[in-house]
């Protein structure tokens, strides 16, 4: 059975309200998305990605398959889709792991071609399914292992866009 979700875009200042339309500018990074996509297409290395906690994303999501290691194509029964603010539906094509040295590890990240590659959305519901808790307290957020209470991630609320950007996240890879 296919897993299809529609993500309604929250109001502009709510956590996770990244406008993934290709013609928008990304307030989170101050980069014009058209320019960033063009730069990404020419870069030999994967372009840098902000990791943003998103309370509305059904799965962890990126638009740049080059960020994902151990990627595998999704099979017919594994379909996952997201709907952008402009109404366009995006379909995940692959899933894998994102690792960034000692500051970031996350598995089960879906690649959605057409989603801007300048930000990776970290799904709070998907973290919760893994037994992690996310606490938002003023300008900071903390991700904890639910069984050990160990801090596995922290982030900051950025005044320029109203999103919680992760400083690090080390989710054990399963």
Secondary structure, 3 states (H helix, E strand, C coil): CCCCCCCCCCCCCCCCCCCCCCCCEECCCCEEHHHHHHHHHHCCCCCCCEEEEECCCCCEEECCHHHCEEEEECCHHHCCEEECCCCCEEEEEEEEEEEECCCEEEEEEEEECCCCCCEEEEEHHHHHHCCEEEEEECCEEEEEECCCCCEEEEEEECCCCCCEEEEEEECCCC
